[in-house]
């Protein structure tokens, strides 16, 4: 396993991040695994050298954070792993049950730490931009979270480049902590982040952590409603239906078949070849998903293969900022 600095920080993370959305007891999604089923997958990830694990307070109403804390304690020491969680999505009743107000941020970090059973998280991320709250209020609250020792670093997720820049400017102007990373919606068939956000991240030394690197299974061959998640998760609906998507999948299949490897490995390898990408956040509901992700690290795509995979892409409508 290779390890890179996350953005311009000194934090070193594995080149792959295991997303913990798929694990929770009392899950609100039919395809989510309980802790017993998730245990061998998390164990395999740790054994393969993955030290980066990402969850959110909104995944299965906090149950994912509970499972994350329990499972990691079984297989590794707290200081050996990098744990990230998020704040923004509604998790409670009432007008202050979500968003990025000081009130909610301060309540949410304490609730997340209680569920994780940890004293701190390594990376505390805003799940989306909140245009209902002054950005200065949000960045001040996040800075206080770091200064209180409840988080080591701050990160962001999907938003427009101007929104990210506005938040960074507000933090810098007040002498507060800035974001060191962004979770981007980024994969072979959705590359709109390449227009503004990714160039901004490269210029400013911001770590890029792509989410949905396999387009909810479409790039792995699991997006055809043949799996439980494919039948029950409506999240991808409308996202991966552009006319060029099928051409890209066909090109991906050609490269994978020529190499004799699964499509998922080639799709992840393509992301790992992109400048500025630190660690794709992949989900796993089978041991093979972890093995495929790790195997992708060893695939060196040629310039011709990279060009062939990229060529069919056409502009898409913006998805993932909502």
C-alpha positions as CSV (number, residue, x, y, z in Angstrom):
1,X,0.0,0.0,0.0
2,X,1.2,3.5,-0.9
3,X,0.6,6.5,1.4
4,X,0.4,10.1,0.4
5,X,0.0,13.4,2.2
6,X,-3.5,14.6,2.2
7,X,-3.3,18.0,0.4
8,X,-0.7,20.3,1.8
9,X,-1.1,18.8,5.3
10,X,1.2,16.4,7.0
11,X,-1.5,13.8,7.3
12,X,-0.6,10.6,5.4
13,X,-3.4,8.4,4.1
14,X,-3.6,5.2,2.1
15,X,-4.2,5.7,-1.6
16,X,-7.6,4.1,-1.1
17,X,-10.3,5.0,1.4
18,X,-12.9,2.6,2.5
19,X,-16.3,4.2,2.5
20,X,-18.4,3.0,5.4
21,X,-21.8,3.9,4.0
22,X,-22.4,0.1,3.4
23,X,-22.1,-0.8,7.0
24,X,-24.6,-0.3,9.8
25,X,-26.9,-2.0,12.2
26,X,-30.6,-1.0,11.9
27,X,-29.8,0.3,8.4
28,X,-32.2,2.4,6.4
29,X,-31.1,0.8,3.1
30,X,-31.8,-2.8,2.3
31,X,-28.3,-3.5,0.8
32,X,-26.4,-2.2,3.8
33,X,-24.5,-4.9,5.8
34,X,-24.7,-5.3,9.5
35,X,-21.6,-5.4,11.6
36,X,-21.3,-9.2,11.5
37,X,-21.4,-9.2,7.7
38,X,-19.1,-6.2,7.5
39,X,-16.5,-7.5,9.9
40,X,-14.4,-9.6,7.4
41,X,-14.5,-6.7,4.8
42,X,-13.1,-4.2,7.3
43,X,-10.5,-6.8,8.5
44,X,-9.4,-7.4,4.9
45,X,-9.1,-3.6,4.3
46,X,-6.9,-3.2,7.4
47,X,-4.8,-6.2,6.4
48,X,-4.2,-4.8,3.0
49,X,-2.8,-1.6,4.5
50,X,-5.8,0.7,4.1
51,X,-5.7,3.3,7.0
52,X,-8.4,5.7,5.8
53,X,-12.1,5.2,6.6
54,X,-14.9,7.6,5.7
55,X,-18.4,7.8,7.2
56,X,-21.0,10.4,8.0
57,X,-23.4,11.3,10.7
58,X,-26.2,10.9,8.2
59,X,-25.4,7.4,7.0
60,X,-28.2,5.1,8.4
61,X,-29.1,7.9,10.9
62,X,-25.7,7.6,12.6
63,X,-25.6,3.8,12.7
64,X,-22.7,3.8,10.3
65,X,-20.6,5.8,12.7
66,X,-21.4,3.3,15.5
67,X,-20.4,0.4,13.3
68,X,-17.3,2.2,12.1
69,X,-16.0,2.8,15.7
70,X,-16.7,-0.7,16.8
71,X,-15.2,-2.5,13.8
72,X,-12.0,-0.4,13.7
73,X,-11.4,-1.0,17.4
74,X,-11.4,-4.8,16.7
75,X,-8.7,-4.7,14.1
76,X,-6.4,-1.7,14.7
77,X,-5.3,1.0,17.2
78,X,-7.0,4.4,17.0
79,X,-3.7,6.2,16.2
80,X,-3.0,3.9,13.3
81,X,-6.1,4.9,11.3
82,X,-7.5,8.1,9.7
83,X,-11.2,8.4,10.4
84,X,-13.3,11.0,8.7
85,X,-17.0,11.9,9.1
86,X,-19.3,14.7,7.9
87,X,-21.9,17.2,8.9
88,X,-24.7,19.0,7.1
89,X,-27.4,16.5,6.2
90,X,-30.5,16.6,8.4
91,X,-30.1,14.1,11.3
92,X,-32.6,15.5,13.8
93,X,-36.1,17.0,14.0
94,X,-36.6,20.7,14.0
95,X,-35.2,23.6,12.1
96,X,-31.7,23.2,13.6
97,X,-31.4,19.4,12.9
98,X,-29.1,19.9,9.9
99,X,-27.1,22.4,8.0
100,X,-23.9,24.3,9.0
101,X,-25.0,26.8,11.6
102,X,-22.8,27.1,14.7
103,X,-25.5,25.4,16.7
104,X,-25.7,22.4,14.5
105,X,-22.0,22.0,13.9
106,X,-21.2,22.0,17.6
107,X,-24.0,19.6,18.4
108,X,-23.1,17.3,15.5
109,X,-19.4,16.9,16.3
110,X,-20.2,15.8,19.9
111,X,-22.9,13.4,18.6
112,X,-20.5,11.9,16.1
113,X,-17.7,11.4,18.6
114,X,-20.2,9.7,21.0
115,X,-21.4,7.3,18.3
116,X,-17.8,6.6,17.1
117,X,-16.7,6.3,20.7
118,X,-13.6,8.4,19.9
119,X,-12.1,11.5,21.4
120,X,-11.5,13.0,18.0
121,X,-11.8,12.5,14.2
122,X,-8.9,13.1,11.9
123,X,-10.9,14.8,9.2
124,X,-14.2,16.6,9.8
125,X,-16.0,17.5,6.5
126,X,-18.9,19.6,5.5
127,X,-21.1,17.3,3.5
128,X,-22.4,20.1,1.3
129,X,-22.3,23.9,1.2
130,X,-25.0,25.7,3.2
131,X,-26.0,28.9,1.5
132,X,-28.5,29.6,4.3
133,X,-25.8,30.3,6.8
134,X,-23.1,33.0,6.6
135,X,-19.9,31.2,5.5
136,X,-18.0,33.1,8.2
137,X,-20.2,31.5,10.9
138,X,-19.6,28.0,9.5
139,X,-15.8,28.4,9.2
140,X,-15.6,29.9,12.7
141,X,-17.5,27.0,14.2
142,X,-15.3,24.5,12.3
143,X,-12.2,26.2,13.5
144,X,-13.4,26.0,17.0
145,X,-13.9,22.2,16.6
146,X,-10.3,21.9,15.6
147,X,-9.0,24.1,18.4
148,X,-11.0,22.1,20.9
149,X,-9.2,19.0,19.8
150,X,-12.3,17.3,18.4
151,X,-10.9,17.2,14.9
152,X,-7.4,17.3,13.5
153,X,-8.2,18.7,10.0
154,X,-11.1,20.0,8.0
155,X,-12.4,18.9,4.6
156,X,-15.3,19.7,2.2
157,X,-17.4,17.8,-0.2
158,X,-19.3,18.5,-3.4
159,X,-19.9,22.2,-4.1
160,X,-19.0,24.7,-6.8
161,X,-15.4,26.0,-6.9
162,X,-16.6,29.6,-6.1
163,X,-18.3,28.3,-2.9
164,X,-15.1,26.4,-1.9
165,X,-13.0,29.5,-2.6
166,X,-15.4,31.7,-0.5
167,X,-15.1,29.4,2.4
168,X,-11.3,29.2,2.2
169,X,-11.1,33.0,2.0
170,X,-13.3,33.4,5.1
171,X,-11.2,31.0,7.1
172,X,-7.9,32.6,6.0
173,X,-9.2,36.2,6.7
174,X,-10.0,35.3,10.3
175,X,-6.8,33.3,10.9
176,X,-8.8,30.0,11.1
177,X,-8.2,26.5,9.8
178,X,-8.9,26.0,6.2
179,X,-10.0,22.8,4.3
180,X,-7.2,20.5,3.2
181,X,-9.4,18.2,1.0
182,X,-12.5,18.0,-1.1
183,X,-14.6,14.9,-1.8
184,X,-15.6,15.2,-5.4
185,X,-18.2,13.4,-7.5
186,X,-15.7,12.1,-10.0
187,X,-15.4,9.0,-12.1
188,X,-14.9,7.9,-15.8
189,X,-18.5,8.9,-16.8
190,X,-18.8,12.0,-14.6
191,X,-15.9,14.4,-15.1
192,X,-17.5,17.9,-14.7
193,X,-15.2,18.5,-11.7
194,X,-12.3,18.7,-14.1
195,X,-13.6,22.1,-15.3
196,X,-13.0,24.2,-12.2
197,X,-12.8,22.4,-8.9
198,X,-10.0,20.0,-9.7
199,X,-7.8,22.7,-11.3
200,X,-8.4,24.8,-8.2
201,X,-7.5,21.9,-5.9
202,X,-4.3,21.2,-7.8
203,X,-3.3,24.9,-7.7
204,X,-4.0,25.3,-4.0
205,X,-2.6,21.9,-2.8
206,X,-6.0,20.5,-1.8
207,X,-6.4,16.8,-1.6
208,X,-8.9,15.2,-4.0
209,X,-11.0,12.3,-2.6
210,X,-13.4,11.1,-5.4
211,X,-16.7,9.6,-4.2
212,X,-18.7,7.1,-6.3
213,X,-15.5,6.1,-8.2
214,X,-17.4,3.3,-9.9
215,X,-20.5,5.3,-10.6
216,X,-22.6,3.3,-8.1
217,X,-21.4,0.0,-9.7
218,X,-22.1,0.9,-13.3
219,X,-18.4,0.9,-14.1
220,X,-18.0,-2.4,-12.3
221,X,-20.9,-4.1,-14.1
222,X,-23.2,-4.0,-11.1
223,X,-25.4,-1.0,-12.2
224,X,-28.0,-3.0,-14.1
225,X,-30.5,-3.6,-11.3
226,X,-29.2,-7.2,-11.0
227,X,-28.0,-6.7,-7.4
228,X,-30.0,-5.8,-4.3
229,X,-28.4,-2.4,-4.3
230,X,-29.2,-1.9,-8.0
231,X,-32.8,-2.8,-7.3
232,X,-33.4,-0.8,-4.1
233,X,-31.0,2.2,-4.3
234,X,-32.6,5.0,-6.4
235,X,-29.6,7.4,-5.9
236,X,-28.1,6.8,-9.4
237,X,-31.4,7.4,-11.2
238,X,-30.9,10.3,-13.6
239,X,-27.2,10.6,-12.9
240,X,-25.7,8.1,-15.3
241,X,-28.0,8.2,-18.3
242,X,-26.0,10.4,-20.6
243,X,-25.7,9.0,-24.2
244,X,-21.9,8.9,-23.9
245,X,-22.0,6.8,-20.8
246,X,-22.6,3.5,-22.6
247,X,-19.7,4.3,-25.0
248,X,-17.4,4.8,-22.1
249,X,-18.5,1.6,-20.4
250,X,-17.9,-0.3,-23.7
251,X,-14.4,1.2,-24.0
252,X,-13.7,0.3,-20.4
253,X,-14.8,-3.3,-21.1
254,X,-12.4,-3.4,-24.1
255,X,-9.4,-2.3,-22.0
256,X,-10.3,-4.7,-19.1
257,X,-10.9,-7.6,-21.4
258,X,-7.6,-7.0,-23.2
259,X,-5.8,-7.0,-19.8
260,X,-7.8,-9.9,-18.4
261,X,-8.9,-8.0,-15.3
262,X,-12.2,-6.9,-13.9
263,X,-13.7,-3.6,-15.1
264,X,-13.6,-2.2,-11.6
265,X,-9.8,-2.4,-11.4
266,X,-9.4,-0.5,-14.6
267,X,-11.9,2.2,-13.7
268,X,-10.2,2.8,-10.3
269,X,-6.8,2.7,-11.9
270,X,-7.9,5.5,-14.3
271,X,-8.8,7.7,-11.3
272,X,-5.5,6.9,-9.6
273,X,-3.7,8.1,-12.7
274,X,-5.4,11.5,-12.5
275,X,-3.2,14.3,-11.2
276,X,-4.1,15.5,-7.7
277,X,-6.2,12.5,-6.8
278,X,-5.2,11.3,-3.4
279,X,-7.6,8.5,-2.5
280,X,-10.8,7.3,-4.2
281,X,-13.5,6.5,-1.6
282,X,-14.8,3.0,-2.6
283,X,-17.6,1.0,-1.1
284,X,-17.5,-2.7,-0.5
285,X,-20.1,-5.3,0.3
286,X,-17.9,-8.3,-0.7
287,X,-14.3,-9.2,0.1
288,X,-13.7,-9.1,-3.7
289,X,-14.5,-5.4,-3.8
290,X,-11.6,-4.7,-1.4
291,X,-9.3,-7.0,-3.4
292,X,-10.2,-5.3,-6.7
293,X,-9.6,-1.9,-5.3
294,X,-6.1,-2.9,-4.0
295,X,-5.3,-4.6,-7.3
296,X,-6.0,-1.4,-9.1
297,X,-3.0,0.2,-7.4
298,X,-0.7,-2.1,-9.4
299,X,-2.3,-1.4,-12.8
300,X,-0.2,1.0,-14.9
301,X,-2.4,2.2,-17.8
302,X,-0.6,3.2,-21.0
303,X,-1.0,6.7,-22.5
304,X,-3.0,5.1,-25.3
305,X,-5.3,3.3,-22.8
306,X,-5.9,6.5,-20.8
307,X,-6.7,8.4,-24.0
308,X,-9.1,5.7,-25.2
309,X,-11.0,5.6,-21.9
310,X,-11.3,9.4,-21.9
311,X,-12.2,10.0,-25.5
312,X,-16.0,9.3,-25.5
313,X,-16.8,11.7,-22.7
314,X,-19.3,14.4,-23.3
315,X,-20.4,17.3,-21.0
316,X,-23.0,16.3,-18.4
317,X,-25.4,18.3,-16.3
318,X,-24.0,19.0,-12.8
319,X,-24.9,16.3,-10.3
320,X,-23.9,15.7,-6.7
321,X,-24.0,19.3,-5.3
322,X,-27.5,18.9,-4.0
